[in-house]
């Protein structure tokens, strides 16, 4: 009976702990994504203003359509519509925007991987809880516990990756 108790405690703890950790990490990641988005917006608006104004950058920037913003700014440089810009000042500004967009993509990817992995492991943990009597009688309790530890470690590794990407220096 102590094997069944170990399975019950282990897998109920896995599901609860991963859900709580993921909720906290998702809040941090969403905060970071918003901060990156805000910095992209500010950067795009400064570049739009420096290049002589207009609304061709402002609307897609407020809609967070960064591909369109980048295309318009690059078109202005290519067509010589840079206003106060020079060929020396534009590339670093566009490069900064590009780094911000890549950071946004990396954080979003890490967040989705962590969410998906956590959801799968939590769902599997709940499934295992329902099957504990059968697992104990079949003699697979040790393998099931080991699988629980390994899958939990995989989730924790994805959380480390998410934290790394969220707070990585640009």
N, CA, C and O of each residue as an XYZ file, in Angstrom:
680
protein
N       0.804     -1.193      0.000
C       0.000      0.000      0.000
C       0.851      1.264      0.000
O       0.410      2.303     -0.490
N       2.072      1.190      0.546
C       2.907      2.392      0.569
C       3.357      2.805     -0.837
O       3.636      3.982     -1.063
N       3.433      1.874     -1.777
C       3.771      2.221     -3.148
C       2.658      3.054     -3.778
O       2.925      4.031     -4.478
N       1.421      2.668     -3.528
C       0.286      3.419     -4.052
C       0.268      4.825     -3.464
O       0.000      5.796     -4.171
N       0.553      4.928     -2.180
C       0.583      6.241     -1.525
C       1.666      7.112     -2.140
O       1.451      8.304     -2.361
N       2.826      6.531     -2.417
C       3.915      7.287     -3.040
C       3.499      7.789     -4.427
O       3.793      8.927     -4.793
N       2.823      6.944     -5.185
C       2.351      7.367     -6.502
C       1.324      8.496     -6.393
O       1.390      9.484     -7.124
N       0.384      8.333     -5.476
C      -0.627      9.381     -5.301
C       0.017     10.717     -4.922
O      -0.280     11.748     -5.526
N       0.885     10.693     -3.936
C       1.513     11.941     -3.489
C       2.407     12.547     -4.573
O       2.369     13.753     -4.819
N       3.201     11.705     -5.210
C       4.138     12.194     -6.222
C       3.407     12.841     -7.390
O       3.733     13.963     -7.778
N       2.444     12.161     -7.943
C       1.803     12.678     -9.142
C       0.819     13.814     -8.873
O       0.604     14.663     -9.737
N       0.225     13.835     -7.692
C      -0.613     15.001     -7.385
C       0.267     16.224     -7.135
O      -0.111     17.343     -7.483
N       1.427     16.016     -6.538
C       2.364     17.127     -6.320
C       2.930     17.629     -7.637
O       3.068     18.837     -7.828
N       3.258     16.727     -8.541
C       3.782     17.126     -9.852
C       2.789     18.041    -10.556
O       3.157     19.120    -11.020
N       1.550     17.619    -10.637
C       0.543     18.411    -11.356
C       0.360     19.787    -10.711
O       0.300     20.794    -11.417
N       0.271     19.838     -9.403
C       0.050     21.108     -8.717
C       1.273     22.027     -8.791
O       1.145     23.224     -9.050
N       2.433     21.468     -8.568
C       3.658     22.285     -8.561
C       3.959     22.852     -9.949
O       4.330     24.019    -10.078
N       3.800     22.032    -10.980
C       4.072     22.518    -12.331
C       3.068     23.588    -12.749
O       3.435     24.567    -13.400
N       1.813     23.405    -12.380
C       0.807     24.414    -12.725
C       1.110     25.740    -12.040
O       0.999     26.798    -12.661
N       1.489     25.694    -10.779
C       1.810     26.928    -10.049
C       3.059     27.595    -10.613
O       3.082     28.811    -10.802
N       4.085     26.815    -10.879
C       5.327     27.372    -11.425
C       5.089     27.980    -12.800
O       5.602     29.056    -13.108
N       4.317     27.295    -13.617
C       4.068     27.804    -14.964
C       3.248     29.079    -14.922
O       3.482     29.982    -15.726
N       2.302     29.178    -14.014
C       1.506     30.405    -13.899
C       2.404     31.588    -13.534
O       2.262     32.674    -14.095
N       3.305     31.380    -12.614
C       4.224     32.448    -12.207
C       5.169     32.823    -13.347
O       5.373     34.006    -13.618
N       5.737     31.835    -14.007
C       6.654     32.109    -15.109
C       5.949     32.747    -16.297
O       6.521     33.604    -16.971
N       4.726     32.342    -16.557
C       3.972     32.947    -17.658
C       3.725     34.427    -17.380
O       3.774     35.248    -18.296
N       3.461     34.766    -16.129
C       3.269     36.177    -15.778
C       4.543     36.977    -16.043
O       4.478     38.076    -16.595
N       5.691     36.441    -15.658
C       6.959     37.122    -15.929
C       7.220     37.227    -17.432
O       7.646     38.271    -17.926
N       6.962     36.146    -18.145
C       7.209     36.149    -19.589
C       6.300     37.141    -20.302
O       6.748     37.858    -21.197
N       5.034     37.189    -19.916
C       4.121     38.142    -20.542
C       4.522     39.581    -20.230
O       4.387     40.463    -21.078
N       5.009     39.815    -19.027
C       5.513     41.148    -18.672
C       6.695     41.513    -19.568
O       6.789     42.636    -20.064
N       7.591     40.553    -19.768
C       8.771     40.802    -20.605
C       8.364     41.016    -22.060
O       8.911     41.891    -22.731
N       7.415     40.233    -22.553
C       6.946     40.411    -23.921
C       6.329     41.795    -24.116
O       6.535     42.435    -25.147
N       5.583     42.244    -23.131
C       4.998     43.588    -23.214
C       6.084     44.650    -23.200
O       6.009     45.622    -23.952
N       7.088     44.480    -22.357
C       8.193     45.448    -22.302
C       8.939     45.498    -23.636
O       9.291     46.580    -24.105
N       9.180     44.347    -24.248
C       9.855     44.309    -25.548
C       8.979     44.981    -26.596
O       9.471     45.762    -27.412
N       7.692     44.683    -26.578
C       6.768     45.283    -27.533
C       6.731     46.807    -27.377
O       6.727     47.540    -28.366
N       6.703     47.272    -26.131
C       6.696     48.714    -25.877
C       7.979     49.373    -26.385
O       7.945     50.471    -26.939
N       9.110     48.691    -26.189
C      10.379     49.237    -26.677
C      10.415     49.255    -28.208
O      10.940     50.194    -28.807
N       9.865     48.231    -28.831
C       9.765     48.217    -30.299
C       8.914     49.386    -30.775
O       9.278     50.074    -31.729
N       7.800     49.608    -30.123
C       6.911     50.706    -30.497
C       7.626     52.045    -30.364
O       7.578     52.876    -31.271
N       8.285     52.247    -29.235
C       9.004     53.503    -29.021
C      10.099     53.687    -30.070
O      10.264     54.777    -30.619
N      10.829     52.639    -30.339
C      11.900     52.698    -31.331
C      11.343     53.023    -32.718
O      11.901     53.854    -33.435
N      10.254     52.374    -33.088
C       9.654     52.608    -34.403
C       9.133     54.033    -34.518
O       9.282     54.668    -35.562
N       8.526     54.536    -33.457
C       7.991     55.900    -33.508
C       9.106     56.942    -33.585
O       8.964     57.957    -34.268
N      10.204     56.694    -32.890
C      11.354     57.610    -32.984
C      11.910     57.592    -34.399
O      12.186     58.649    -34.966
N      12.081     56.411    -34.979
C      12.605     56.326    -36.336
C      11.643     56.962    -37.333
O      12.069     57.624    -38.280
N      10.347     56.759    -37.117
C       9.350     57.350    -38.003
C       9.409     58.878    -37.922
O       9.328     59.560    -38.944
N       9.547     59.397    -36.734
C       9.637     60.846    -36.539
C      10.921     61.404    -37.167
O      10.899     62.438    -37.834
N      12.033     60.707    -36.944
C      13.321     61.139    -37.492
C      13.347     61.107    -39.017
O      14.110     61.835    -39.653
N      12.504     60.256    -39.593
C      12.537     60.108    -41.051
C      11.538     61.026    -41.747
O      11.260     60.849    -42.933
N      11.008     61.984    -41.039
C      10.136     62.967    -41.669
C       8.668     62.803    -41.359
O       7.839     63.517    -41.923
N       8.317     61.866    -40.464
C       6.930     61.740    -40.054
C       6.077     60.980    -41.034
O       6.566     60.155    -41.807
N       4.789     61.271    -40.990
C       3.839     60.522    -41.802
C       3.174     59.452    -40.957
O       3.485     59.296    -39.776
N       2.280     58.736    -41.551
C       1.548     57.712    -40.803
C       1.833     56.300    -41.289
O       1.249     55.350    -40.767
N       2.693     56.134    -42.251
C       2.916     54.812    -42.823
C       3.604     53.852    -41.849
O       3.537     52.636    -42.030
N       4.255     54.383    -40.832
C       4.897     53.532    -39.823
C       4.037     53.458    -38.569
O       3.972     52.420    -37.910
N       3.386     54.550    -38.248
C       2.648     54.641    -36.986
C       1.536     53.592    -36.876
O       1.442     52.911    -35.855
N       0.711     53.451    -37.883
C      -0.420     52.510    -37.810
C       0.038     51.064    -37.609
O      -0.463     50.392    -36.706
N       0.972     50.565    -38.421
C       1.403     49.180    -38.168
C       2.168     49.023    -36.851
O       2.158     47.950    -36.249
N       2.833     50.102    -36.404
C       3.556     50.021    -35.129
C       2.579     49.863    -33.973
O       2.793     49.042    -33.082
N       1.510     50.645    -33.986
C       0.515     50.517    -32.918
C      -0.204     49.171    -32.974
O      -0.715     48.694    -31.961
N      -0.245     48.568    -34.143
C      -0.858     47.242    -34.299
C       0.157     46.124    -34.062
O      -0.178     44.948    -34.201
N       1.392     46.478    -33.705
C       2.484     45.517    -33.485
C       2.767     44.670    -34.715
O       3.139     43.502    -34.598
N       2.591     45.252    -35.884
C       2.898     44.579    -37.146
C       4.332     44.962    -37.510
O       4.567     45.829    -38.352
N       5.278     44.296    -36.857
C       6.684     44.711    -36.955
C       7.288     44.424    -38.314
O       8.208     45.127    -38.734
N       6.803     43.421    -39.007
C       7.327     43.141    -40.346
C       7.011     44.305    -41.282
O       7.861     44.717    -42.072
N       5.795     44.835    -41.197
C       5.412     45.970    -42.039
C       6.194     47.232    -41.651
O       6.603     48.007    -42.516
N       6.395     47.429    -40.348
C       7.178     48.586    -39.879
C       8.594     48.515    -40.448
O       9.111     49.496    -40.983
N       9.198     47.367    -40.327
C      10.570     47.184    -40.811
C      10.649     47.416    -42.311
O      11.565     48.089    -42.784
N       9.707     46.873    -43.059
C       9.704     47.055    -44.514
C       9.580     48.528    -44.887
O      10.277     49.002    -45.784
N       8.700     49.251    -44.206
C       8.510     50.666    -44.519
C       9.762     51.474    -44.193
O      10.166     52.339    -44.970
N      10.371     51.194    -43.054
C      11.581     51.940    -42.685
C      12.725     51.626    -43.650
O      13.473     52.520    -44.043
N      12.854     50.373    -44.024
C      13.902     50.006    -44.979
C      13.630     50.629    -46.349
O      14.567     51.031    -47.039
N      12.364     50.714    -46.749
C      12.006     51.352    -48.008
C      12.378     52.832    -47.983
O      12.884     53.364    -48.971
N      12.130     53.492    -46.860
C      12.466     54.914    -46.756
C      13.967     55.128    -46.892
O      14.403     56.078    -47.541
N      14.753     54.257    -46.287
C      16.215     54.376    -46.401
C      16.640     54.138    -47.836
O      17.440     54.893    -48.389
N      16.104     53.088    -48.437
C      16.461     52.730    -49.811
C      16.084     53.838    -50.800
O      16.833     54.115    -51.737
N      14.930     54.467    -50.593
C      14.447     55.503    -51.500
C      14.963     56.896    -51.148
O      14.601     57.873    -51.803
N      15.799     56.995    -50.127
C      16.354     58.286    -49.749
C      15.360     59.204    -49.068
O      15.506     60.425    -49.125
N      14.349     58.634    -48.424
C      13.347     59.428    -47.730
C      13.614     59.426    -46.226
O      12.678     59.359    -45.430
N      14.847     59.497    -45.848
C      15.203     59.352    -44.443
C      15.138     60.602    -43.622
O      15.421     60.539    -42.426
N      14.785     61.738    -44.179
C      14.725     62.963    -43.385
C      16.077     63.289    -42.774
O      17.043     63.539    -43.494
N      16.149     63.288    -41.452
C      17.392     63.567    -40.727
C      18.327     62.363    -40.674
O      19.427     62.449    -40.127
N      17.900     61.271    -41.228
C      18.717     60.068    -41.179
C      19.911     60.189    -42.112
O      19.916     60.945    -43.083
N      20.905     59.415    -41.770
C      22.028     59.222    -42.681
C      22.242     57.723    -42.798
O      21.729     56.947    -41.992
N      22.986     57.332    -43.782
C      23.249     55.894    -43.957
C      24.033     55.322    -42.777
O      24.066     54.105    -42.594
N      24.667     56.186    -41.969
C      25.423     55.716    -40.816
C      24.533     55.531    -39.585
O      24.807     54.661    -38.758
N      23.473     56.334    -39.451
C      22.647     56.248    -38.242
C      21.506     55.255    -38.355
O      21.040     54.746    -37.336
N      21.047     54.967    -39.552
C      19.892     54.090    -39.711
C      20.205     52.631    -39.372
O      19.455     52.026    -38.606
N      21.267     52.044    -39.902
C      21.493     50.622    -39.628
C      21.522     50.250    -38.144
O      20.945     49.223    -37.788
N      22.159     51.023    -37.256
C      22.102     50.633    -35.843
C      20.682     50.667    -35.269
O      20.324     49.831    -34.439
N      19.879     51.633    -35.713
C      18.508     51.717    -35.206
C      17.670     50.536    -35.695
O      16.911     49.941    -34.931
N      17.818     50.212    -36.963
C      17.099     49.049    -37.492
C      17.618     47.754    -36.875
O      16.852     46.821    -36.635
N      18.922     47.704    -36.621
C      19.505     46.513    -36.002
C      18.954     46.323    -34.584
O      18.690     45.197    -34.163
N      18.784     47.413    -33.863
C      18.205     47.335    -32.511
C      16.769     46.815    -32.591
O      16.379     45.949    -31.808
N      16.000     47.326    -33.511
C      14.633     46.846    -33.685
C      14.638     45.358    -34.029
O      13.823     44.594    -33.513
N      15.541     44.958    -34.885
C      15.650     43.543    -35.265
C      16.009     42.674    -34.057
O      15.446     41.592    -33.891
N      16.930     43.129    -33.219
C      17.289     42.370    -32.006
C      16.089     42.246    -31.067
O      15.864     41.193    -30.472
N      15.326     43.325    -30.941
C      14.129     43.290    -30.097
C      13.112     42.278    -30.633
O      12.506     41.527    -29.868
N      12.936     42.269    -31.947
C      11.985     41.338    -32.541
C      12.436     39.885    -32.372
O      11.611     39.001    -32.141
N      13.727     39.642    -32.485
C      14.237     38.285    -32.281
C      14.074     37.862    -30.828
O      13.732     36.713    -30.550
N      14.319     38.788    -29.896
C      14.127     38.486    -28.474
C      12.664     38.157    -28.197
O      12.364     37.219    -27.459
N      11.762     38.925    -28.783
C      10.333     38.683    -28.624
C       9.981     37.283    -29.114
O       9.243     36.553    -28.451
N      10.505     36.917    -30.259
C      10.240     35.600    -30.834
C      10.792     34.480    -29.945
O      10.128     33.464    -29.739
N      12.005     34.668    -29.421
C      12.612     33.641    -28.560
C      11.822     33.459    -27.269
O      11.597     32.329    -26.836
N      11.400     34.562    -26.651
C      10.626     34.462    -25.410
C       9.291     33.789    -25.686
O       8.851     32.938    -24.913
N       8.650     34.162    -26.776
C       7.358     33.578    -27.118
C       7.488     32.083    -27.397
O       6.639     31.298    -26.975
N       8.533     31.689    -28.095
C       8.757     30.262    -28.370
C       8.990     29.492    -27.079
O       8.404     28.429    -26.872
N       9.844     30.023    -26.212
C      10.122     29.349    -24.937
C       8.856     29.258    -24.085
O       8.630     28.249    -23.417
N       8.035     30.298    -24.106
C       6.790     30.285    -23.344
C       5.854     29.198    -23.861
O       5.294     28.437    -23.072
N       5.681     29.118    -25.180
C       4.784     28.110    -25.742
C       5.286     26.690    -25.490
O       4.493     25.795    -25.198
N       6.592     26.480    -25.600
C       7.143     25.144    -25.326
C       6.910     24.779    -23.863
O       6.498     23.661    -23.555
N       7.173     25.722    -22.966
C       6.974     25.460    -21.535
C       5.511     25.183    -21.218
O       5.197     24.260    -20.466
N       4.618     25.980    -21.792
C       3.178     25.765    -21.565
C       2.728     24.401    -22.081
O       2.002     23.679    -21.397
N       3.161     24.058    -23.281
C       2.761     22.774    -23.867
C       3.304     21.605    -23.047
O       2.577     20.655    -22.756
N       4.569     21.677    -22.681
C       5.180     20.600    -21.907
C       4.518     20.472    -20.539
O       4.245     19.364    -20.077
N       4.263     21.597    -19.900
C       3.601     21.572    -18.596
C       2.203     20.984    -18.711
O       1.798     20.171    -17.881
N       1.469     21.391    -19.730
C       0.127     20.847    -19.920
C       0.143     19.347    -20.126
O      -0.679     18.627    -19.560
N       1.081     18.874    -20.937
C       1.171     17.431    -21.184
C       1.548     16.665    -19.922
O       0.945     15.636    -19.618
N       2.537     17.158    -19.190
C       2.985     16.458    -17.986
C       1.904     16.507    -16.907
O       1.678     15.512    -16.218
N       1.242     17.640    -16.755
C       0.171     17.735    -15.759
C      -0.986     16.801    -16.127
O      -1.530     16.121    -15.257
N      -1.360     16.765    -17.387
C      -2.441     15.869    -17.817
C      -2.038     14.412    -17.620
O      -2.843     13.591    -17.178
N      -0.798     14.099    -17.949
C      -0.315     12.722    -17.743
C      -0.319     12.373    -16.265
O      -0.661     11.249    -15.898
N       0.052     13.310    -15.418
C       0.052     13.068    -13.966
C      -1.351     12.759    -13.459
O      -1.538     11.861    -12.638
N      -2.327     13.499    -13.949
C      -3.709     13.250    -13.544
C      -4.167     11.878    -14.056
O      -4.881     11.158    -13.358
N      -3.760     11.527    -15.253
C      -4.082     10.208    -15.801
C      -3.471      9.104    -14.931
O      -4.132      8.114    -14.614
N      -2.223      9.283    -14.556
C      -1.550      8.286    -13.710
C      -2.286      8.135    -12.380
O      -2.439      7.024    -11.873
N      -2.738      9.248    -11.820
C      -3.478      9.185    -10.556
C      -4.712      8.290    -10.682
O      -5.051      7.557     -9.753
N      -5.364      8.354    -11.807
C      -6.550      7.523    -12.017
C      -6.206      6.046    -12.192
O      -7.049      5.177    -11.971
N      -4.975      5.769    -12.588
C      -4.557      4.392    -12.884
C      -3.671      3.772    -11.800
O      -3.117      2.692    -12.004
N      -3.531      4.435    -10.659
C      -2.617      3.940     -9.615
C      -2.873      2.493     -9.226
O      -1.911      1.726     -9.168
N      -4.097      2.068     -8.956
C      -4.275      0.656     -8.563
C      -3.747     -0.327     -9.620
O      -3.108     -1.324     -9.281
N      -4.013     -0.045    -10.872
C      -3.526     -0.919    -11.938
C      -2.017     -0.870    -12.079
O      -1.392     -1.890    -12.371
N      -1.424      0.290    -11.879
C       0.035      0.420    -11.978
C       0.711     -0.394    -10.882
O       1.717     -1.058    -11.129
N       0.155     -0.344     -9.664
C       0.732     -1.075     -8.538
C       0.621     -2.577     -8.751
O       1.584     -3.308     -8.520
N      -0.536     -3.042     -9.186
C      -0.709     -4.493     -9.375
C       0.086     -5.022    -10.560
O       0.447     -6.198    -10.582
N       0.364     -4.167    -11.551
C       1.123     -4.633    -12.713
C       2.634     -4.635    -12.451
O       3.396     -5.200    -13.235
N       3.059     -4.020    -11.373
C       4.481     -3.999    -11.047
C       5.263     -2.905    -11.753
O       6.490     -2.972    -11.819
N       4.582     -1.903    -12.279
C       5.245     -0.815    -12.989
C       5.368      0.473    -12.168
O       5.578      1.553    -12.720
N       5.239      0.346    -10.874
C       5.256      1.538    -10.019
C       6.596      2.263    -10.094
O       6.628      3.486    -10.230
N       7.701      1.524    -10.006
C       9.018      2.169    -10.039
C       9.263      2.877    -11.365
O       9.762      4.003    -11.382
N       8.921      2.234    -12.467
C       9.114      2.853    -13.778
C       8.237      4.094    -13.919
O       8.661      5.088    -14.509
N       7.026      4.045    -13.385
C       6.120      5.185    -13.457
C       6.660      6.345    -12.627
O       6.629      7.494    -13.068
N       7.156      6.047    -11.424
C       7.760      7.103    -10.602
C       8.969      7.722    -11.295
O       9.143      8.940    -11.276
N       9.797      6.892    -11.900
C      10.972      7.395    -12.624
C      10.551      8.281    -13.795
O      11.153      9.327    -14.039
N       9.519      7.857    -14.511
C       9.023      8.662    -15.626
C       8.498     10.006    -15.120
O       8.676     11.033    -15.774
N       7.858      9.993    -13.963
C       7.379     11.241    -13.368
C       8.513     12.192    -13.043
O       8.406     13.397    -13.272
N       9.587     11.660    -12.516
C      10.748     12.492    -12.186
C      11.383     13.054    -13.460
O      11.733     14.234    -13.509
N      11.531     12.230    -14.473
C      12.156     12.670    -15.725
C      11.309     13.734    -16.419
O      11.845     14.737    -16.890
N       9.998     13.528    -16.486
C       9.159     14.511    -17.165
C       9.090     15.819    -16.382
O       9.010     16.898    -16.970
N       9.121     15.719    -15.071
C       9.157     16.943    -14.254
C      10.462     17.684    -14.478
O      10.472     18.912    -14.572
N      11.554     16.955    -14.563
C      12.852     17.587    -14.836
C      12.841     18.262    -16.206
O      13.428     19.332    -16.367
N      12.190     17.662    -17.185
C      12.086     18.289    -18.515
C      11.316     19.603    -18.429
O      11.695     20.590    -19.060
N      10.242     19.617    -17.656
C       9.495     20.862    -17.467
C      10.364     21.914    -16.793
O      10.380     23.070    -17.213
N      11.078     21.522    -15.760
C      11.948     22.471    -15.061
C      13.030     23.015    -15.988
O      13.388     24.190    -15.907
N      13.549     22.161    -16.870
C      14.539     22.627    -17.843
C      13.917     23.644    -18.802
O      14.563     24.625    -19.170
N      12.671     23.413    -19.203
C      12.014     24.384    -20.086
C      11.778     25.702    -19.362
O      11.782     26.759    -19.992
N      11.572     25.658    -18.046
C      11.394     26.882    -17.273
C      12.695     27.666    -17.190
O      12.698     28.896    -17.253
N      13.792     26.946    -17.048
C      15.107     27.605    -17.026
C      15.345     28.289    -18.365
O      15.826     29.422    -18.405
N      15.018     27.620    -19.448
C      15.159     28.198    -20.788
C      14.280     29.444    -20.921
O      14.720     30.457    -21.465
N      13.050     29.373    -20.432
C      12.140     30.514    -20.503
C      12.687     31.703    -19.713
O      12.673     32.833    -20.202
N      13.156     31.457    -18.522
C      13.722     32.540    -17.700
C      14.959     33.129    -18.389
O      15.145     34.345    -18.417
N      15.788     32.263    -18.934
C      16.985     32.727    -19.643
C      16.603     33.644    -20.800
O      17.164     34.731    -20.944
N      15.653     33.212    -21.623
C      15.243     34.024    -22.774
C      14.551     35.311    -22.345
O      14.722     36.347    -22.987
N      13.776     35.257    -21.271
C      13.044     36.435    -20.832
C      13.983     37.526    -20.289
O      13.713     38.717    -20.444
N      15.062     37.116    -19.667
C      15.944     38.095    -19.038
C      17.314     38.182    -19.715
O      18.260     38.751    -19.169
N      17.394     37.621    -20.882
C      18.626     37.656    -21.669
C      18.913     39.088    -22.097
O      18.008     39.845    -22.447
N      20.148     39.426    -22.062
C      20.566     40.770    -22.453
C      20.507     40.903    -23.967
O      20.929     40.007    -24.699
N      19.983     42.022    -24.423
C      19.892     42.250    -25.869
C      21.203     42.773    -26.338
O      21.371     43.042    -27.528
